[in-house]
Amino acid sequence: MVGNVASVMAELEAEDFYLLSGLEQGMRFSEWVNLEKLPDYADMTEEETKYRLDRCADRELVERKTMQYEGYRLTFEGYDCLALRTFSERGTIDGVGASLGVGKESDVYEVQSYQPMALKYHREGYTGFRKVDKEREYTADRHHVSWFYTARKAAEREHEVLADLYPDVSVPRPVDQNRHAILMAKFEGVELARASFPPAQVTGVCDLVLREMRDAYHAGYVHADMSQHNVAVAESGITVFDWPQAVPTDHENADELLERDVENVVSFFQRKYPGEMPDEVDYRALAKTIRTGDGEFGSVTKFGEDA
Protein backbone atom coordinates (compact mmCIF):
# COMPACT_ATOMS: atom_id res chain seq x y z
CA MET A 1 0.00 0.00 0.00
CA VAL A 2 1.28 3.46 -0.91
CA GLY A 3 1.35 5.88 2.01
CA ASN A 4 -0.47 9.20 2.30
CA VAL A 5 2.12 11.92 1.66
CA ALA A 6 0.03 14.81 2.99
CA SER A 7 2.06 14.98 6.22
CA VAL A 8 5.35 14.90 4.30
CA MET A 9 4.48 17.86 2.11
CA ALA A 10 5.03 20.40 4.89
CA GLU A 11 8.58 19.10 5.44
CA LEU A 12 9.67 19.51 1.82
CA GLU A 13 11.60 22.48 0.52
CA ALA A 14 11.53 23.94 -2.99
CA GLU A 15 14.84 22.25 -3.83
CA ASP A 16 13.37 18.86 -2.90
CA PHE A 17 10.73 19.37 -5.56
CA TYR A 18 13.45 20.34 -8.07
CA LEU A 19 15.06 16.98 -7.36
CA LEU A 20 11.77 15.08 -7.72
CA SER A 21 10.99 16.92 -10.97
CA GLY A 22 14.47 16.09 -12.25
CA LEU A 23 13.89 12.41 -11.58
CA GLU A 24 10.53 12.63 -13.33
CA GLN A 25 12.22 14.10 -16.40
CA GLY A 26 14.97 11.48 -16.37
CA MET A 27 12.49 8.63 -16.04
CA ARG A 28 11.05 9.56 -19.43
CA PHE A 29 14.15 7.91 -20.88
CA SER A 30 15.08 5.25 -18.34
CA GLU A 31 13.41 3.48 -15.45
CA TRP A 32 16.44 4.21 -13.25
CA VAL A 33 18.09 7.61 -13.65
CA ASN A 34 21.89 7.60 -13.60
CA LEU A 35 23.19 9.61 -10.65
CA GLU A 36 25.76 11.24 -12.91
CA LYS A 37 22.99 12.67 -15.14
CA LEU A 38 20.65 13.73 -12.35
CA PRO A 39 22.29 17.12 -11.57
CA ASP A 40 21.55 18.22 -15.15
CA TYR A 41 17.94 17.05 -14.97
CA ALA A 42 17.41 18.75 -11.59
CA ASP A 43 19.49 21.85 -12.47
CA MET A 44 21.54 21.43 -9.27
CA THR A 45 25.14 20.96 -8.29
CA GLU A 46 26.33 17.41 -7.64
CA GLU A 47 26.64 18.17 -3.92
CA GLU A 48 23.13 19.63 -3.69
CA THR A 49 21.71 16.71 -5.67
CA LYS A 50 23.14 14.14 -3.26
CA TYR A 51 21.87 16.11 -0.26
CA ARG A 52 18.35 16.28 -1.71
CA LEU A 53 18.45 12.60 -2.61
CA ASP A 54 19.19 11.77 1.02
CA ARG A 55 16.32 13.94 2.25
CA CYS A 56 13.86 12.42 -0.22
CA ALA A 57 15.08 8.88 0.39
CA ASP A 58 14.56 9.33 4.15
CA ARG A 59 10.93 10.17 3.37
CA GLU A 60 10.61 7.25 0.94
CA LEU A 61 9.98 9.54 -2.03
CA VAL A 62 12.83 8.04 -4.09
CA GLU A 63 14.53 4.66 -4.23
CA ARG A 64 18.04 3.59 -5.20
CA LYS A 65 19.42 0.65 -7.17
CA THR A 66 22.99 -0.27 -8.02
CA MET A 67 23.61 -1.92 -11.39
CA GLN A 68 26.13 -0.88 -14.03
CA TYR A 69 25.62 2.53 -12.47
CA GLU A 70 24.01 4.06 -9.38
CA GLY A 71 20.40 4.70 -10.33
CA TYR A 72 17.43 6.43 -8.71
CA ARG A 73 13.73 6.63 -9.45
CA LEU A 74 10.61 8.15 -7.96
CA THR A 75 8.39 6.08 -5.74
CA PHE A 76 4.65 6.57 -6.05
CA GLU A 77 4.86 8.72 -2.93
CA GLY A 78 7.33 10.98 -4.69
CA TYR A 79 5.05 11.21 -7.71
CA ASP A 80 2.11 11.97 -5.38
CA CYS A 81 4.05 14.90 -3.95
CA LEU A 82 4.59 16.41 -7.39
CA ALA A 83 0.88 16.14 -8.23
CA LEU A 84 -0.19 17.55 -4.86
CA ARG A 85 2.13 20.51 -5.23
CA THR A 86 0.64 21.35 -8.62
CA PHE A 87 -2.93 21.12 -7.28
CA SER A 88 -1.94 23.35 -4.38
CA GLU A 89 -0.37 25.92 -6.70
CA ARG A 90 -3.56 25.94 -8.77
CA GLY A 91 -5.61 26.51 -5.62
CA THR A 92 -7.80 23.44 -6.11
CA ILE A 93 -6.66 21.62 -2.95
CA ASP A 94 -6.13 22.96 0.57
CA GLY A 95 -5.30 19.63 2.20
CA VAL A 96 -5.70 15.86 2.01
CA GLY A 97 -7.66 13.93 4.62
CA ALA A 98 -8.60 10.35 5.33
CA SER A 99 -8.58 7.48 2.87
CA LEU A 100 -11.88 6.84 1.10
CA GLY A 101 -10.80 3.62 -0.57
CA VAL A 102 -7.79 1.59 -1.65
CA GLY A 103 -7.80 -0.66 -4.71
CA LYS A 104 -5.33 -2.61 -6.80
CA GLU A 105 -4.98 0.23 -9.28
CA SER A 106 -5.92 3.38 -7.36
CA ASP A 107 -6.04 5.10 -3.98
CA VAL A 108 -8.75 7.64 -3.14
CA TYR A 109 -8.56 10.30 -0.41
CA GLU A 110 -10.89 12.91 0.98
CA VAL A 111 -9.82 16.43 0.06
CA GLN A 112 -10.09 19.73 1.88
CA SER A 113 -11.31 22.31 -0.63
CA TYR A 114 -14.13 24.75 -1.27
CA GLN A 115 -16.55 21.80 -1.42
CA PRO A 116 -16.42 18.06 -0.63
CA MET A 117 -14.04 16.43 -3.09
CA ALA A 118 -12.12 13.23 -3.63
CA LEU A 119 -8.57 12.82 -4.89
CA LYS A 120 -7.83 9.69 -6.89
CA TYR A 121 -4.26 8.56 -7.49
CA HIS A 122 -3.88 6.04 -10.30
CA ARG A 123 -1.47 3.20 -9.50
CA GLU A 124 -1.56 1.27 -12.77
CA GLY A 125 1.70 -0.21 -13.90
CA TYR A 126 3.64 -0.20 -10.62
CA THR A 127 3.10 -3.84 -9.65
CA GLY A 128 1.10 -5.32 -12.54
CA PHE A 129 2.87 -3.67 -15.44
CA ARG A 130 2.68 -6.46 -18.00
CA LYS A 131 -1.04 -7.07 -17.52
CA VAL A 132 -1.89 -3.38 -17.71
CA ASP A 133 0.42 -2.79 -20.66
CA LYS A 134 -1.27 -5.46 -22.76
CA GLU A 135 -4.85 -4.63 -21.89
CA ARG A 136 -5.04 -0.86 -21.73
CA GLU A 137 -5.70 1.07 -24.91
CA TYR A 138 -3.50 4.01 -23.91
CA THR A 139 -0.33 1.89 -23.70
CA ALA A 140 -1.00 -0.68 -26.41
CA ASP A 141 1.21 1.00 -29.02
CA ARG A 142 4.28 1.49 -26.82
CA HIS A 143 7.04 -1.10 -26.44
CA HIS A 144 8.63 0.47 -23.37
CA VAL A 145 6.32 2.03 -20.81
CA SER A 146 7.30 3.21 -17.34
CA TRP A 147 4.85 2.80 -14.48
CA PHE A 148 4.46 6.55 -14.04
CA TYR A 149 3.67 7.01 -17.73
CA THR A 150 1.02 4.27 -17.51
CA ALA A 151 -0.55 5.80 -14.39
CA ARG A 152 -0.52 9.31 -15.88
CA LYS A 153 -2.14 8.17 -19.10
CA ALA A 154 -4.81 6.33 -17.10
CA ALA A 155 -5.63 9.52 -15.19
CA GLU A 156 -5.69 11.60 -18.36
CA ARG A 157 -7.96 9.06 -20.02
CA GLU A 158 -10.37 8.84 -17.10
CA HIS A 159 -10.58 12.61 -16.73
CA GLU A 160 -11.32 12.96 -20.45
CA VAL A 161 -14.10 10.36 -20.29
CA LEU A 162 -15.67 11.89 -17.17
CA ALA A 163 -15.62 15.33 -18.78
CA ASP A 164 -17.38 13.92 -21.86
CA LEU A 165 -20.02 12.00 -19.87
CA TYR A 166 -20.87 14.44 -17.06
CA PRO A 167 -23.67 15.42 -16.42
CA ASP A 168 -25.59 13.34 -18.99
CA VAL A 169 -24.41 10.14 -17.30
CA SER A 170 -24.30 9.67 -13.54
CA VAL A 171 -20.53 9.75 -13.08
CA PRO A 172 -18.33 11.73 -10.65
CA ARG A 173 -17.98 15.37 -11.67
CA PRO A 174 -14.36 15.96 -12.76
CA VAL A 175 -12.66 19.05 -11.31
CA ASP A 176 -8.94 18.89 -12.13
CA GLN A 177 -6.22 16.48 -13.25
CA ASN A 178 -2.43 16.43 -12.97
CA ARG A 179 0.02 13.62 -13.68
CA HIS A 180 -1.54 10.41 -12.29
CA ALA A 181 -4.13 12.15 -10.10
CA ILE A 182 -7.73 13.25 -10.63
CA LEU A 183 -9.68 15.64 -8.44
CA MET A 184 -13.43 15.03 -8.56
CA ALA A 185 -16.55 15.90 -6.63
CA LYS A 186 -17.18 13.51 -3.77
CA PHE A 187 -20.24 11.39 -4.40
CA GLU A 188 -22.61 9.63 -2.02
CA GLY A 189 -23.45 5.99 -1.65
CA VAL A 190 -22.06 2.58 -0.84
CA GLU A 191 -20.54 0.10 -3.23
CA LEU A 192 -23.16 -2.02 -4.97
CA ALA A 193 -21.39 -5.16 -3.73
CA ARG A 194 -22.06 -4.11 -0.11
CA ALA A 195 -25.61 -2.83 -0.59
CA SER A 196 -28.78 -4.80 0.12
CA PHE A 197 -32.22 -4.18 -1.32
CA PRO A 198 -35.72 -5.37 -0.45
CA PRO A 199 -37.16 -7.80 -3.02
CA ALA A 200 -39.39 -5.20 -4.67
CA GLN A 201 -36.38 -2.98 -5.52
CA VAL A 202 -33.93 -5.53 -6.94
CA THR A 203 -34.82 -5.43 -10.63
CA GLY A 204 -35.38 -1.67 -10.42
CA VAL A 205 -31.83 -1.07 -9.20
CA CYS A 206 -30.45 -3.41 -11.85
CA ASP A 207 -32.39 -1.44 -14.47
CA LEU A 208 -30.93 1.83 -13.13
CA VAL A 209 -27.40 0.54 -13.71
CA LEU A 210 -28.27 -0.69 -17.19
CA ARG A 211 -29.79 2.68 -18.07
CA GLU A 212 -26.56 4.45 -17.11
CA MET A 213 -24.69 2.01 -19.35
CA ARG A 214 -27.15 2.87 -22.15
CA ASP A 215 -26.69 6.61 -21.60
CA ALA A 216 -22.91 6.20 -21.61
CA TYR A 217 -23.09 4.23 -24.85
CA HIS A 218 -25.16 6.90 -26.55
CA ALA A 219 -22.70 9.51 -25.24
CA GLY A 220 -19.92 7.59 -26.97
CA TYR A 221 -18.39 5.19 -24.44
CA VAL A 222 -18.43 1.62 -23.14
CA HIS A 223 -17.17 1.31 -19.57
CA ALA A 224 -15.41 -2.01 -20.35
CA ASP A 225 -14.93 -3.01 -16.70
CA MET A 226 -18.41 -2.89 -15.18
CA SER A 227 -18.98 -4.79 -11.96
CA GLN A 228 -20.56 -4.49 -8.53
CA HIS A 229 -17.34 -2.79 -7.38
CA ASN A 230 -17.61 0.38 -9.48
CA VAL A 231 -21.22 1.36 -8.87
CA ALA A 232 -22.22 3.41 -5.80
CA VAL A 233 -25.81 3.29 -4.59
CA ALA A 234 -27.44 6.10 -2.59
CA GLU A 235 -31.00 7.25 -1.88
CA SER A 236 -30.56 9.87 -4.60
CA GLY A 237 -29.60 7.29 -7.21
CA ILE A 238 -26.47 5.55 -8.47
CA THR A 239 -23.02 6.68 -9.60
CA VAL A 240 -20.82 4.71 -11.98
CA PHE A 241 -17.11 5.31 -11.36
CA ASP A 242 -13.66 4.04 -12.46
CA TRP A 243 -13.54 4.82 -16.19
CA PRO A 244 -9.83 4.68 -17.23
CA GLN A 245 -10.31 1.55 -19.35
CA ALA A 246 -13.39 2.91 -21.20
CA VAL A 247 -13.40 2.56 -24.97
CA PRO A 248 -15.25 4.65 -27.57
CA THR A 249 -18.28 3.04 -29.16
CA ASP A 250 -16.53 2.91 -32.54
CA HIS A 251 -13.77 0.72 -31.06
CA GLU A 252 -13.49 -2.64 -32.81
CA ASN A 253 -14.27 -4.51 -29.57
CA ALA A 254 -16.93 -2.14 -28.22
CA ASP A 255 -19.89 -4.47 -28.81
CA GLU A 256 -18.11 -7.42 -27.21
CA LEU A 257 -17.09 -5.31 -24.20
CA LEU A 258 -20.62 -3.99 -23.77
CA GLU A 259 -22.00 -7.54 -23.76
CA ARG A 260 -19.44 -8.49 -21.14
CA ASP A 261 -20.38 -5.47 -19.02
CA VAL A 262 -24.07 -6.36 -19.27
CA GLU A 263 -23.38 -9.94 -18.25
CA ASN A 264 -21.19 -8.87 -15.33
CA VAL A 265 -23.88 -6.58 -13.92
CA VAL A 266 -26.90 -8.82 -14.47
CA SER A 267 -25.16 -12.00 -13.29
CA PHE A 268 -24.21 -10.24 -10.04
CA PHE A 269 -27.87 -9.52 -9.32
CA GLN A 270 -28.78 -13.08 -10.31
CA ARG A 271 -26.27 -14.55 -7.87
CA LYS A 272 -27.16 -12.27 -4.98
CA TYR A 273 -30.93 -12.16 -5.52
CA PRO A 274 -31.82 -15.44 -7.27
CA GLY A 275 -35.46 -15.27 -6.21
CA GLU A 276 -36.02 -11.81 -7.65
CA MET A 277 -34.14 -12.01 -10.96
CA PRO A 278 -34.88 -14.16 -14.04
CA ASP A 279 -32.95 -17.44 -13.97
CA GLU A 280 -31.70 -16.97 -17.52
CA VAL A 281 -31.17 -13.64 -19.28
CA ASP A 282 -30.35 -13.11 -22.94
CA TYR A 283 -27.34 -10.87 -22.36
CA ARG A 284 -26.65 -10.43 -26.05
CA ALA A 285 -30.18 -9.26 -26.83
CA LEU A 286 -30.12 -6.93 -23.84
CA ALA A 287 -26.79 -5.43 -24.96
CA LYS A 288 -28.13 -5.01 -28.50
CA THR A 289 -31.16 -3.13 -27.16
CA ILE A 290 -28.86 -0.86 -25.12
CA ARG A 291 -26.82 -0.15 -28.28
CA THR A 292 -29.62 0.35 -30.76
CA GLY A 293 -32.80 1.02 -28.81
CA ASP A 294 -34.31 4.47 -28.66
CA GLY A 295 -35.48 5.68 -25.25
CA GLU A 296 -36.33 3.10 -22.60
CA PHE A 297 -35.24 -0.51 -22.99
CA GLY A 298 -37.88 -1.49 -20.44
CA SER A 299 -36.53 -3.83 -17.82
CA VAL A 300 -34.12 -6.71 -17.48
CA THR A 301 -37.16 -8.91 -16.85
CA LYS A 302 -38.10 -8.54 -20.54
CA PHE A 303 -34.99 -10.51 -21.45
CA GLY A 304 -35.58 -13.49 -19.15
CA GLU A 305 -36.32 -16.99 -20.39
CA ASP A 306 -40.01 -16.64 -19.45
CA ALA A 307 -40.45 -13.20 -21.03
C-alpha positions as CSV (number, residue, x, y, z in Angstrom):
1,M,0.0,0.0,0.0
2,V,1.3,3.5,-0.9
3,G,1.3,5.9,2.0
4,N,-0.5,9.2,2.3
5,V,2.1,11.9,1.7
6,A,0.0,14.8,3.0
7,S,2.1,15.0,6.2
8,V,5.3,14.9,4.3
9,M,4.5,17.9,2.1
10,A,5.0,20.4,4.9
11,E,8.6,19.1,5.4
12,L,9.7,19.5,1.8
13,E,11.6,22.5,0.5
14,A,11.5,23.9,-3.0
15,E,14.8,22.2,-3.8
16,D,13.4,18.9,-2.9
17,F,10.7,19.4,-5.6
18,Y,13.4,20.3,-8.1
19,L,15.1,17.0,-7.4
20,L,11.8,15.1,-7.7
21,S,11.0,16.9,-11.0
22,G,14.5,16.1,-12.2
23,L,13.9,12.4,-11.6
24,E,10.5,12.6,-13.3
25,Q,12.2,14.1,-16.4
26,G,15.0,11.5,-16.4
27,M,12.5,8.6,-16.0
28,R,11.0,9.6,-19.4
29,F,14.2,7.9,-20.9
30,S,15.1,5.2,-18.3
31,E,13.4,3.5,-15.5
32,W,16.4,4.2,-13.2
33,V,18.1,7.6,-13.7
34,N,21.9,7.6,-13.6
35,L,23.2,9.6,-10.6
36,E,25.8,11.2,-12.9
37,K,23.0,12.7,-15.1
38,L,20.7,13.7,-12.4
39,P,22.3,17.1,-11.6
40,D,21.5,18.2,-15.2
41,Y,17.9,17.0,-15.0
42,A,17.4,18.7,-11.6
43,D,19.5,21.8,-12.5
44,M,21.5,21.4,-9.3
45,T,25.1,21.0,-8.3
46,E,26.3,17.4,-7.6
47,E,26.6,18.2,-3.9
48,E,23.1,19.6,-3.7
49,T,21.7,16.7,-5.7
50,K,23.1,14.1,-3.3
51,Y,21.9,16.1,-0.3
52,R,18.4,16.3,-1.7
53,L,18.4,12.6,-2.6
54,D,19.2,11.8,1.0
55,R,16.3,13.9,2.3
56,C,13.9,12.4,-0.2
57,A,15.1,8.9,0.4
58,D,14.6,9.3,4.1
59,R,10.9,10.2,3.4
60,E,10.6,7.3,0.9
61,L,10.0,9.5,-2.0
62,V,12.8,8.0,-4.1
63,E,14.5,4.7,-4.2
64,R,18.0,3.6,-5.2
65,K,19.4,0.6,-7.2
66,T,23.0,-0.3,-8.0
67,M,23.6,-1.9,-11.4
68,Q,26.1,-0.9,-14.0
69,Y,25.6,2.5,-12.5
70,E,24.0,4.1,-9.4
71,G,20.4,4.7,-10.3
72,Y,17.4,6.4,-8.7
73,R,13.7,6.6,-9.4
74,L,10.6,8.1,-8.0
75,T,8.4,6.1,-5.7
76,F,4.7,6.6,-6.1
77,E,4.9,8.7,-2.9
78,G,7.3,11.0,-4.7
79,Y,5.1,11.2,-7.7
80,D,2.1,12.0,-5.4
81,C,4.1,14.9,-3.9
82,L,4.6,16.4,-7.4
83,A,0.9,16.1,-8.2
84,L,-0.2,17.6,-4.9
85,R,2.1,20.5,-5.2
86,T,0.6,21.3,-8.6
87,F,-2.9,21.1,-7.3
88,S,-1.9,23.4,-4.4
89,E,-0.4,25.9,-6.7
90,R,-3.6,25.9,-8.8
91,G,-5.6,26.5,-5.6
92,T,-7.8,23.4,-6.1
93,I,-6.7,21.6,-2.9
94,D,-6.1,23.0,0.6
95,G,-5.3,19.6,2.2
96,V,-5.7,15.9,2.0
97,G,-7.7,13.9,4.6
98,A,-8.6,10.3,5.3
99,S,-8.6,7.5,2.9
100,L,-11.9,6.8,1.1
101,G,-10.8,3.6,-0.6
102,V,-7.8,1.6,-1.7
103,G,-7.8,-0.7,-4.7
104,K,-5.3,-2.6,-6.8
105,E,-5.0,0.2,-9.3
106,S,-5.9,3.4,-7.4
107,D,-6.0,5.1,-4.0
108,V,-8.7,7.6,-3.1
109,Y,-8.6,10.3,-0.4
110,E,-10.9,12.9,1.0
111,V,-9.8,16.4,0.1
112,Q,-10.1,19.7,1.9
113,S,-11.3,22.3,-0.6
114,Y,-14.1,24.8,-1.3
115,Q,-16.6,21.8,-1.4
116,P,-16.4,18.1,-0.6
117,M,-14.0,16.4,-3.1
118,A,-12.1,13.2,-3.6
119,L,-8.6,12.8,-4.9
120,K,-7.8,9.7,-6.9
121,Y,-4.3,8.6,-7.5
122,H,-3.9,6.0,-10.3
123,R,-1.5,3.2,-9.5
124,E,-1.6,1.3,-12.8
125,G,1.7,-0.2,-13.9
126,Y,3.6,-0.2,-10.6
127,T,3.1,-3.8,-9.7
128,G,1.1,-5.3,-12.5
129,F,2.9,-3.7,-15.4
130,R,2.7,-6.5,-18.0
131,K,-1.0,-7.1,-17.5
132,V,-1.9,-3.4,-17.7
133,D,0.4,-2.8,-20.7
134,K,-1.3,-5.5,-22.8
135,E,-4.9,-4.6,-21.9
136,R,-5.0,-0.9,-21.7
137,E,-5.7,1.1,-24.9
138,Y,-3.5,4.0,-23.9
139,T,-0.3,1.9,-23.7
140,A,-1.0,-0.7,-26.4
141,D,1.2,1.0,-29.0
142,R,4.3,1.5,-26.8
143,H,7.0,-1.1,-26.4
144,H,8.6,0.5,-23.4
145,V,6.3,2.0,-20.8
146,S,7.3,3.2,-17.3
147,W,4.8,2.8,-14.5
148,F,4.5,6.5,-14.0
149,Y,3.7,7.0,-17.7
150,T,1.0,4.3,-17.5
151,A,-0.6,5.8,-14.4
152,R,-0.5,9.3,-15.9
153,K,-2.1,8.2,-19.1
154,A,-4.8,6.3,-17.1
155,A,-5.6,9.5,-15.2
156,E,-5.7,11.6,-18.4
157,R,-8.0,9.1,-20.0
158,E,-10.4,8.8,-17.1
159,H,-10.6,12.6,-16.7
160,E,-11.3,13.0,-20.4
161,V,-14.1,10.4,-20.3
162,L,-15.7,11.9,-17.2
163,A,-15.6,15.3,-18.8
164,D,-17.4,13.9,-21.9
165,L,-20.0,12.0,-19.9
166,Y,-20.9,14.4,-17.1
167,P,-23.7,15.4,-16.4
168,D,-25.6,13.3,-19.0
169,V,-24.4,10.1,-17.3
170,S,-24.3,9.7,-13.5
171,V,-20.5,9.8,-13.1
172,P,-18.3,11.7,-10.6
173,R,-18.0,15.4,-11.7
174,P,-14.4,16.0,-12.8
175,V,-12.7,19.1,-11.3
176,D,-8.9,18.9,-12.1
177,Q,-6.2,16.5,-13.2
178,N,-2.4,16.4,-13.0
179,R,0.0,13.6,-13.7
180,H,-1.5,10.4,-12.3
181,A,-4.1,12.1,-10.1
182,I,-7.7,13.3,-10.6
183,L,-9.7,15.6,-8.4
184,M,-13.4,15.0,-8.6
185,A,-16.5,15.9,-6.6
186,K,-17.2,13.5,-3.8
187,F,-20.2,11.4,-4.4
188,E,-22.6,9.6,-2.0
189,G,-23.5,6.0,-1.7
190,V,-22.1,2.6,-0.8
191,E,-20.5,0.1,-3.2
192,L,-23.2,-2.0,-5.0
193,A,-21.4,-5.2,-3.7
194,R,-22.1,-4.1,-0.1
195,A,-25.6,-2.8,-0.6
196,S,-28.8,-4.8,0.1
197,F,-32.2,-4.2,-1.3
198,P,-35.7,-5.4,-0.5
199,P,-37.2,-7.8,-3.0
200,A,-39.4,-5.2,-4.7
201,Q,-36.4,-3.0,-5.5
202,V,-33.9,-5.5,-6.9
203,T,-34.8,-5.4,-10.6
204,G,-35.4,-1.7,-10.4
205,V,-31.8,-1.1,-9.2
206,C,-30.5,-3.4,-11.9
207,D,-32.4,-1.4,-14.5
208,L,-30.9,1.8,-13.1
209,V,-27.4,0.5,-13.7
210,L,-28.3,-0.7,-17.2
211,R,-29.8,2.7,-18.1
212,E,-26.6,4.4,-17.1
213,M,-24.7,2.0,-19.4
214,R,-27.1,2.9,-22.2
215,D,-26.7,6.6,-21.6
216,A,-22.9,6.2,-21.6
217,Y,-23.1,4.2,-24.9
218,H,-25.2,6.9,-26.5
219,A,-22.7,9.5,-25.2
220,G,-19.9,7.6,-27.0
221,Y,-18.4,5.2,-24.4
222,V,-18.4,1.6,-23.1
223,H,-17.2,1.3,-19.6
224,A,-15.4,-2.0,-20.3
225,D,-14.9,-3.0,-16.7
226,M,-18.4,-2.9,-15.2
227,S,-19.0,-4.8,-12.0
228,Q,-20.6,-4.5,-8.5
229,H,-17.3,-2.8,-7.4
230,N,-17.6,0.4,-9.5
231,V,-21.2,1.4,-8.9
232,A,-22.2,3.4,-5.8
233,V,-25.8,3.3,-4.6
234,A,-27.4,6.1,-2.6
235,E,-31.0,7.2,-1.9
236,S,-30.6,9.9,-4.6
237,G,-29.6,7.3,-7.2
238,I,-26.5,5.6,-8.5
239,T,-23.0,6.7,-9.6
240,V,-20.8,4.7,-12.0
241,F,-17.1,5.3,-11.4
242,D,-13.7,4.0,-12.5
243,W,-13.5,4.8,-16.2
244,P,-9.8,4.7,-17.2
245,Q,-10.3,1.6,-19.3
246,A,-13.4,2.9,-21.2
247,V,-13.4,2.6,-25.0
248,P,-15.3,4.6,-27.6
249,T,-18.3,3.0,-29.2
250,D,-16.5,2.9,-32.5
251,H,-13.8,0.7,-31.1
252,E,-13.5,-2.6,-32.8
253,N,-14.3,-4.5,-29.6
254,A,-16.9,-2.1,-28.2
255,D,-19.9,-4.5,-28.8
256,E,-18.1,-7.4,-27.2
257,L,-17.1,-5.3,-24.2
258,L,-20.6,-4.0,-23.8
259,E,-22.0,-7.5,-23.8
260,R,-19.4,-8.5,-21.1
261,D,-20.4,-5.5,-19.0
262,V,-24.1,-6.4,-19.3
263,E,-23.4,-9.9,-18.3
264,N,-21.2,-8.9,-15.3
265,V,-23.9,-6.6,-13.9
266,V,-26.9,-8.8,-14.5
267,S,-25.2,-12.0,-13.3
268,F,-24.2,-10.2,-10.0
269,F,-27.9,-9.5,-9.3
270,Q,-28.8,-13.1,-10.3
271,R,-26.3,-14.5,-7.9
272,K,-27.2,-12.3,-5.0
273,Y,-30.9,-12.2,-5.5
274,P,-31.8,-15.4,-7.3
275,G,-35.5,-15.3,-6.2
276,E,-36.0,-11.8,-7.7
277,M,-34.1,-12.0,-11.0
278,P,-34.9,-14.2,-14.0
279,D,-32.9,-17.4,-14.0
280,E,-31.7,-17.0,-17.5
281,V,-31.2,-13.6,-19.3
282,D,-30.4,-13.1,-22.9
283,Y,-27.3,-10.9,-22.4
284,R,-26.6,-10.4,-26.1
285,A,-30.2,-9.3,-26.8
286,L,-30.1,-6.9,-23.8
287,A,-26.8,-5.4,-25.0
288,K,-28.1,-5.0,-28.5
289,T,-31.2,-3.1,-27.2
290,I,-28.9,-0.9,-25.1
291,R,-26.8,-0.2,-28.3
292,T,-29.6,0.3,-30.8
293,G,-32.8,1.0,-28.8
294,D,-34.3,4.5,-28.7
295,G,-35.5,5.7,-25.3
296,E,-36.3,3.1,-22.6
297,F,-35.2,-0.5,-23.0
298,G,-37.9,-1.5,-20.4
299,S,-36.5,-3.8,-17.8
300,V,-34.1,-6.7,-17.5
301,T,-37.2,-8.9,-16.8
302,K,-38.1,-8.5,-20.5
303,F,-35.0,-10.5,-21.5
304,G,-35.6,-13.5,-19.1
305,E,-36.3,-17.0,-20.4
306,D,-40.0,-16.6,-19.4
307,A,-40.4,-13.2,-21.0
